[in-house]
């Protein structure tokens, strides 16, 4: 639940900043945060990194 609240906070702050400073590139920050979170979760799996990635993409 904490992670979800943090993602919403990041999204809200980046939306406000993008509107205030008129920089639409700031809207990519929540997507980058989600990508970073996924990367950290993949690293936490006790298997070699590449095997973990292959296992994730081989799931059907």
C-alpha positions in Angstrom: 0.0 0.0 0.0 2.9 2.3 0.8 4.4 1.9 -2.7 1.0 2.7 -4.3 0.7 5.9 -2.3 4.3 6.9 -3.2 3.6 6.3 -6.9 0.5 8.5 -6.6 2.5 11.2 -4.9 5.2 11.1 -7.6 2.5 11.3 -10.3 0.8 14.2 -8.6 4.0 16.2 -8.0 5.2 15.6 -11.6 1.8 16.7 -13.0 1.8 19.9 -11.0 5.5 20.6 -11.9 4.8 19.9 -15.6 1.9 22.3 -15.6 3.7 25.0 -13.5 6.9 25.0 -15.5 5.4 24.0 -18.8 7.8 21.1 -19.3 5.9 18.0 -20.6 9.0 15.9 -20.2 8.3 15.9 -16.4 5.3 13.7 -17.1 7.6 10.8 -17.9 8.8 10.7 -14.3 6.1 8.4 -13.0 6.8 5.9 -15.8 10.5 6.0 -15.0 9.7 5.4 -11.3 7.6 2.4 -12.2 10.4 1.1 -14.4 12.9 1.6 -11.7 10.6 -0.3 -9.2 10.3 -3.2 -11.6 14.0 -3.3 -12.1 14.6 -3.4 -8.3 12.1 -6.2 -7.9 13.8 -8.2 -10.6 17.1 -7.8 -9.0 15.7 -9.0 -5.7 14.9 -12.4 -7.2 17.6 -15.0 -6.1 18.4 -16.0 -9.6 20.8 -14.6 -12.1 19.5 -11.4 -13.7 19.2 -12.6 -17.3 17.6 -15.9 -16.3 15.0 -14.0 -14.3 14.2 -11.7 -17.3 13.9 -14.7 -19.6 11.6 -16.4 -17.1 9.4 -13.4 -16.9 9.0 -13.1 -20.7 8.5 -16.9 -21.1 5.4 -16.9 -18.8 2.3 -17.6 -20.8 
